[in-house]
Amino acid sequence: MAGFGGKQAWLAVAGGDQEAVLAALGLRDLGPVPWRSGLDLAHLTDDRVAVTPPLPGARDTRWVLAVGRRLMGSDPDVVALSAELGTEVQFFATHRVTELHRWRRAVKGDLLRAFGYVGQTGEVTSWFGVPDPAERDAGLPGELDPEASVLVAERDVFRVAGAWSIDPTTLSGRAPGPLRVGAAD
């Protein structure tokens, strides 16, 4: 098992399974692959997504992570995915070159929280809901003030991911099984 990090986008699905996540994303299941190979495919191609087996994470919940550059460009609809899968779905993206940082959280078809930021311009690109303690610990104010500056870094995305589900940079050691890779048709 290997962790992944920057210049990447991923989904966290509570209690999900690999096949259901691939199907919800509309991807063709290409089968199991070793972790390193799957992460390389997900990072280096625009049409592949690697999906982890269920992993222990925040709130004593098992999480399936779906990772890939494809998710950065497709901007997945967490509301629709959470409704289809009947569970909590989170989306995270970070790209340190442009300082693009985003996260979204939906449960059973209801958007709970959304935040987006582009550091190159200092612009908050999305804001929905009230930041929770993990987000405030990452430096977000309790509410959006157009006059105040917001500064979010890549490490803050991982901090929020760790509080909500799993910080993917911490994945290491023995895996509970191989990744599955899905491809767009």
N, C-alpha and C positions, 0 to 999 in steps of 0.2 A: 504494500500500500504506500502511496506517495501523495504528498500534499501538492496543492497548486495555489497560485496566487495571482499576482498582478497581470494587467493586460488581459483580463478574462471576465467572463460573465457566467453565472450559474444560477440554477434554481435549487431550492430546498423544498422537498415535499414530505410532509409529516405522514409517517406510517405507510408510505407508498411502496410499490414494488417496481422493479426495473421495467418490466414489460408494459405495465399500465402507464408509466411516465412516458416511455417511448411512443406509445399509441396516442396519448393525449397531445403530444407534440407533433403528431402526424409524420413520424419518422419510421422508416423501414428498419427493422431489427437486423443488424448484420452479425449478431452473435457475440459471444464472450471474447474478451481480449485481456492480456495482462495489463496491470495498472499503468505502467510507464508508456506502453504502446498506445493505450487508449487516450491518455492525457496528451501525448504528442499529437495524435490525430485531431483531437478536439481543439488544440491550440493552433495547429498549423493549417487547418483546412476550414473552408467556409460552409461545408455541407455536412459535417459530422458532429455528433454530440455523444459524449461518453456519460454513462449513467452508472452510479455506484450501487452496490447492494445496500440494504438498510444499515445505517450506522448509528451508534448511540450518540445522542447529542443533548441539547438544552431541554430542560423541563422533563427529564426522564423519558424522552420521546426518541424513537428511531426515525432517521431522516434519510431519504434518498436524494442524492445530489445529481443534477444533470449539468454538465459543464461543456462549454464550447464557444468558440468565436462566433459561431452561427447565432447564438443567443444575444450577443452584443448588437448584431445588426438587425435581428428580427424583433427585438423588444417585446418579449412574450407577454401576453395578456394574463396576468396572475389571477384576475377576477374570474375569467372564463375557465382557466385551468383549475382553480380551486372549486368552482361549481361542478365541473365535469368529474373531478376526482373525489369530490365530497370531503375535502380536508383543507388544511392550511398549506398555502404555497407562498414561497418567498422568492424574490428575484434580487440578485446583487450583481453589480457591474463596477469594475474599476479599471481605469487606464491611466497609468501615471504620466504618460507623455502629455496628454491634453488635460490631465487632472479631472477627468470625467468620473464621477462617483454617483451611483444610484442604488436605491433599494426600494422595494415594494413588498407589502405583506397583505394577503387576502385570506379569508377563511370562509369556505363554503359559499363562494360567490359574492362576498362582501369585502370591499376594500377597506382595510383598517388604517393603512399608513403608506405614504409615498413620499420619497425625497429624491431630488436630483440636483446635481451641482456640477458646474464646469469651471474649474479653477483658472483656466486661461483668461476667462472674462470676469470671473468672480460672480457669475450669475447662478442663482437658484432657479433651476428649470422646472422643478415640480415640487409641490408641497401639498400634502393632503393629510388631515388628521393632526393629532397632538403627539409630539415626540415622547417616547417612553424614557425611563431612566437610562437605558443603555445608550440611547441617542443623545441625551443630555450629557452623559459622561463623555461622549465623543465630541462634545463642544457645540451641539445645536442649542439654540435658545428654546424656551418653552413654547413660543409662538413666533411666527414669521413676522419680522419687522422690516419693511422695505428700506428703512434708513440704516439698519444695522448691517454690518458685514458678517458673513458666514465663512468660515474656513474649515474645510473638510479635507482630510488626506486619506490615502489608500489604507493606512493602518486603522482608520476609523471605520471603514467598510468592514474590515475583518473583525473588529471589536463588536460591531452591531450584529454581524452574522453569528459570532460566537454566543452572544447573549440570546439570540432568537432561535438558532438551530445549531450550526456547526461552523467554526472558523476553518476553512479548507487548508490554510497554511499549516495547521497542526496535525494533519493526517500523516501518520507514519507508522511503521511497524507491520504487524500481521493483519491482513485484510480478511473479512469474513467471506470473501469470494471475489471472482473477477469482475471487471467492468463489463458492461454491454455497450456496444456502439450502435448508434442509429444514424441513418443517412436520409437526407432529403431526396425525394424522387425527382 
